[in-house]
Amino acid sequence: MLSQDLARYVELQHRLGFKFRVQHTLFKSFVAFAERHDDRHVRAARVLEWARLAPSPQQRRNRLLTVRRFALALSAEDRRHEIPPPADALGGGIFERRLPHIYAADEIAALMQAAARLKPSDSIRPLMYETLFGLLAATGMRISEALALQLYDVTADGLIIRQTKFQKSRLLPLHPTTRGALDRYLAARRRVGTLNSALFVSATGAPPAYSTVIAVFLRLTRVIGLRGEPGLRGPRIHDLRHTFAVRSLERCQNDRNAVGRHIVALSTYLGHAHVTDTYWYLQATPILMRQIAAAGEALHQGAVA
């Protein structure tokens, strides 16, 4: 019975537009564990027993929280399904947000210049990485979105980002300078002898793998002094997305209504499902703190902040 319940639940999530891959794997593991004990309904004690088999506190909490959602859905139909206790039953959360690195303009320029010096110098590889990193910085798109771009996604109106994280497509208008850099890359891209339609291709004519791009990024950031030796923390490629969000807000008119409109537009541009997701990308900077302080001072003096 639990297997059938799981199949219905997963189908529902897929119909709602969720990929549900990691969760599905966890559910199958739990259902197999429960059915080995002849359980026909979710048992709170069994969920805790299964969750405690995970190798780390965070994974144990994640197991409990994931199956608890499943149990809540099943219990709404059949009260014989027991709802496990909240995730704190296995201890307090240990998640600590890693502070993003907000790149300075000269750091982004140094990264792109280092990419332009990659070998072989007579191939498309240096220009490809220079353009890729520059595009990430100029648009805030996800690295997975950039690597999935096809030649036909480059339009007169901007870049078409298709069926991404939240199963939505969107159009990214480009600044003229960004479009100019992309056009220079496209001119070189057309000289590459390949039938592959990917926008970004390596010297072999094939698109670079995600792991390869990350490895090149890490090596270049060490070369320019942004990161230490391997194993040490430092700026991530995803921090370019954080930087785009923060810098765009810094340039927003210092007005409550303008900021509100800007946040909604920024959320759409970044491809977020909800505007609250965009708040996660915002980080305090000296410019933003000065703006916040000025707004607070104006409010204290009776003006409209």
C-alpha positions as MATLAB code, in Angstrom:
seq = 'MLSQDLARYVELQHRLGFKFRVQHTLFKSFVAFAERHDDRHVRAARVLEWARLAPSPQQRRNRLLTVRRFALALSAEDRRHEIPPPADALGGGIFERRLPHIYAADEIAALMQAAARLKPSDSIRPLMYETLFGLLAATGMRISEALALQLYDVTADGLIIRQTKFQKSRLLPLHPTTRGALDRYLAARRRVGTLNSALFVSATGAPPAYSTVIAVFLRLTRVIGLRGEPGLRGPRIHDLRHTFAVRSLERCQNDRNAVGRHIVALSTYLGHAHVTDTYWYLQATPILMRQIAAAGEALHQGAVA';
ca = [
       0.000    0.000    0.000;
       2.784    2.440    0.840;
       4.329    1.858   -2.594;
       1.037    2.789   -4.229;
       0.696    5.845   -2.003;
       4.204    6.891   -2.957;
       3.493    6.503   -6.677;
       0.418    8.737   -6.403;
       2.263   11.338   -4.340;
       5.231   11.512   -6.724;
       2.936   11.771   -9.743;
       1.167   14.693   -8.079;
       4.474   16.493   -7.484;
       5.491   15.975  -11.107;
       2.164   17.372  -12.293;
       2.787   20.428  -10.132;
       6.039   20.989  -12.003;
       8.577   19.705   -9.466;
      11.437   17.468  -10.606;
      11.366   15.722   -7.222;
      14.456   13.600   -7.831;
      16.259   13.675   -4.482;
      13.005   13.463   -2.518;
      11.844   10.514   -4.610;
      15.048    8.649   -3.790;
      14.532    9.230   -0.075;
      10.879    8.182   -0.251;
      11.733    4.927   -2.017;
      14.329    4.167    0.642;
      11.837    4.807    3.449;
       9.004    2.850    1.820;
      11.288   -0.129    1.220;
      12.410    0.040    4.868;
       8.812    0.283    6.151;
       7.510   -2.510    3.951;
      10.288   -4.813    5.142;
       8.625   -4.408    8.534;
       5.203   -5.122    6.983;
       3.977   -1.551    7.558;
       0.949   -0.646    5.469;
       0.778    2.923    6.803;
       3.323    5.479    7.916;
       4.389    4.859   11.508;
       6.056    7.709   13.375;
       8.380    5.371   15.243;
       9.421    3.710   11.978;
      10.208    7.070   10.388;
      12.458    7.988   13.313;
      14.133    4.579   13.197;
      14.852    4.979    9.480;
      15.951    8.621    9.795;
      18.508    7.732   12.489;
      20.270    5.429   10.006;
      21.548    8.454    8.064;
      25.270    9.151    8.556;
      25.065   12.810    9.634;
      22.796   14.980   11.807;
      21.806   17.124    8.827;
      20.869   14.089    6.731;
      18.871   12.631    9.620;
      16.925   15.882    9.928;
      16.402   15.999    6.177;
      15.072   12.439    6.129;
      12.621   13.177    8.915;
      11.441   16.449    7.400;
      11.003   14.943    3.929;
       8.962   11.945    5.037;
       6.961   14.108    7.438;
       5.624   16.083    4.450;
       4.693   12.799    2.812;
       2.910   11.663    5.959;
       0.990   14.930    6.263;
      -0.354   14.497    2.738;
      -1.343   10.866    3.329;
      -2.897   11.614    6.710;
      -5.258   14.098    5.085;
      -6.791   11.129    3.233;
      -6.352    8.389    5.798;
      -5.893    9.051    9.519;
      -4.199    5.694    9.971;
      -1.026    7.337    8.661;
       0.847    8.773   11.631;
       2.560   12.149   11.395;
       6.162   12.038   12.648;
       7.411   14.752   15.020;
       9.069   17.886   13.591;
      12.675   17.733   12.440;
      13.882   19.171   15.753;
      13.058   15.805   17.308;
      16.481   14.707   16.066;
      18.282   17.775   17.363;
      18.488   21.420   16.416;
      19.391   22.542   12.941;
      23.054   22.943   12.138;
      22.669   24.690    8.794;
      24.806   27.788    8.544;
      24.448   30.015    5.536;
      27.722   30.557    3.764;
      28.195   34.269    3.229;
      28.500   35.032   -0.484;
      31.459   36.917   -1.873;
      30.298   40.156   -3.480;
      32.772   40.734   -6.285;
      34.282   44.134   -6.908;
      34.326   45.311  -10.523;
      38.104   44.927  -10.731;
      37.870   41.328   -9.468;
      35.440   40.419  -12.240;
      37.678   42.171  -14.756;
      40.712   40.248  -13.454;
      38.816   36.953  -13.756;
      37.860   37.690  -17.353;
      41.397   38.787  -18.223;
      42.804   35.587  -16.736;
      40.299   33.589  -18.800;
      41.424   35.433  -21.936;
      44.964   34.179  -21.300;
      43.995   30.503  -21.272;
      45.667   28.096  -23.689;
      45.590   27.215  -26.493;
      45.539   30.892  -27.373;
      44.670   30.279  -31.023;
      41.484   28.361  -30.121;
      38.041   29.535  -29.045;
      38.689   28.341  -25.485;
      40.030   31.628  -24.009;
      37.275   33.747  -25.581;
      34.621   31.205  -24.598;
      35.551   31.320  -20.898;
      35.995   35.106  -20.938;
      32.526   35.507  -22.463;
      30.939   32.886  -20.195;
      32.215   34.444  -16.964;
      31.376   37.922  -18.204;
      27.846   36.867  -19.109;
      27.311   35.324  -15.674;
      28.409   38.563  -14.043;
      26.351   40.776  -16.367;
      23.087   38.818  -16.163;
      23.146   36.914  -12.870;
      22.008   33.750  -14.629;
      22.758   30.341  -13.167;
      25.803   28.527  -14.546;
      23.532   25.616  -15.508;
      21.367   28.033  -17.520;
      24.376   29.475  -19.333;
      25.733   26.052  -20.259;
      22.300   24.987  -21.548;
      22.021   27.939  -23.956;
      21.725   27.091  -27.637;
      22.574   29.283  -30.612;
      18.878   29.781  -31.344;
      18.373   31.135  -27.812;
      20.242   34.294  -28.816;
      17.594   36.634  -30.211;
      17.389   40.306  -31.137;
      15.544   40.936  -27.876;
      17.983   39.070  -25.641;
      18.633   35.542  -24.366;
      15.860   32.989  -23.983;
      16.345   30.868  -20.878;
      14.247   27.749  -21.370;
      12.559   25.461  -18.817;
      14.933   26.123  -15.951;
      14.918   25.386  -12.230;
      11.230   26.205  -11.726;
      10.048   24.911  -15.123;
       9.658   28.432  -16.490;
      11.191   30.094  -19.524;
      12.156   33.750  -19.512;
      13.715   36.424  -21.721;
      16.862   38.207  -20.536;
      17.350   41.615  -22.201;
      21.047   42.448  -22.488;
      22.916   45.692  -21.969;
      24.452   46.948  -25.260;
      27.986   46.330  -23.969;
      27.071   42.775  -22.996;
      25.439   42.208  -26.371;
      28.532   43.564  -28.097;
      30.784   41.124  -26.235;
      28.422   38.259  -27.020;
      28.371   39.184  -30.716;
      32.181   39.121  -30.803;
      32.095   35.639  -29.325;
      29.426   34.542  -31.818;
      31.636   35.676  -34.702;
      34.394   33.395  -33.422;
      31.878   30.650  -32.583;
      30.730   30.519  -36.230;
      34.265   29.634  -37.299;
      34.291   26.508  -35.125;
      33.715   23.418  -37.231;
      30.983   21.655  -35.265;
      27.387   20.595  -35.777;
      26.666   21.071  -32.067;
      24.147   23.866  -31.488;
      25.331   24.735  -27.970;
      26.200   28.392  -27.562;
      29.315   27.745  -25.508;
      31.718   25.197  -26.972;
      35.306   24.277  -26.252;
      38.188   23.833  -28.687;
      36.845   20.368  -29.560;
      33.499   21.802  -30.658;
      31.633   20.217  -27.752;
      30.053   22.121  -24.856;
      32.192   22.125  -21.696;
      31.029   19.997  -18.795;
      29.875   21.733  -15.618;
      32.710   20.128  -13.637;
      35.253   21.368  -16.179;
      33.965   24.947  -15.964;
      34.129   24.865  -12.153;
      37.674   23.485  -12.265;
      38.776   26.264  -14.633;
      37.043   28.880  -12.472;
      38.768   27.646   -9.301;
      42.161   27.601  -10.993;
      41.754   31.118  -12.375;
      40.566   32.573   -9.070;
      43.684   31.134   -7.437;
      45.855   32.626  -10.160;
      44.458   36.122   -9.571;
      44.632   35.770   -5.783;
      40.923   35.451   -4.963;
      41.301   31.962   -3.508;
      43.935   30.184   -1.464;
      45.226   26.664   -1.886;
      42.872   23.782   -2.767;
      40.650   22.908    0.190;
      40.385   26.490    1.404;
      37.145   28.400    1.034;
      36.889   31.293   -1.345;
      34.595   32.987   -3.873;
      32.279   30.658   -5.769;
      31.025   30.934   -9.317;
      27.477   31.167   -7.901;
      28.546   34.313   -6.042;
      28.479   36.125   -9.387;
      24.703   35.726   -9.212;
      24.625   37.151   -5.682;
      26.793   40.046   -6.867;
      24.464   40.848   -9.747;
      21.475   41.016   -7.393;
      23.248   43.231   -4.866;
      24.821   45.595   -7.381;
      21.532   46.049   -9.232;
      19.829   47.012   -5.972;
      22.645   49.455   -5.173;
      21.866   51.281   -8.414;
      18.161   51.442   -7.706;
      16.616   54.824   -6.942;
      16.593   55.314   -3.175;
      12.825   55.324   -2.875;
      10.548   52.770   -1.199;
       8.217   52.375   -4.191;
      11.085   52.242   -6.654;
      12.843   49.573   -4.597;
       9.618   47.543   -4.419;
       9.179   47.644   -8.192;
      12.846   46.873   -8.710;
      12.756   43.801   -6.482;
       9.812   42.371   -8.428;
      11.592   43.014  -11.742;
      14.854   41.559  -10.370;
      13.037   38.437   -9.164;
      11.593   37.913  -12.654;
      14.961   38.537  -14.333;
      16.702   36.031  -12.046;
      14.007   33.424  -12.701;
      12.768   33.067   -9.130;
       9.408   31.473   -8.408;
       8.687   33.920   -5.578;
      10.041   37.358   -4.770;
      11.003   36.075   -1.317;
      13.561   33.826   -3.030;
      15.336   36.961   -4.242;
      15.852   38.197   -0.670;
      18.217   35.259   -0.148;
      20.575   36.798   -2.711;
      20.772   40.191   -1.064;
      23.772   40.944    1.112;
      24.648   44.068    3.088;
      27.239   46.265    1.400;
      28.514   49.727    2.394;
      26.390   51.353   -0.307;
      23.213   49.560    0.757;
      23.888   50.244    4.423;
      24.284   53.963    3.705;
      20.994   53.926    1.811;
      19.256   52.089    4.651;
      20.708   54.515    7.186;
      19.555   57.494    5.131;
      16.048   56.038    4.821;
      15.944   55.380    8.569;
      17.079   58.915    9.320;
      14.432   60.349    6.999;
      11.774   58.226    8.650;
      12.918   59.350   12.103;
      12.623   62.978   11.026;
       9.092   62.433    9.787;
       9.804   62.281    6.077;
       8.645   59.484    3.773;
      11.309   56.807    3.611;
];
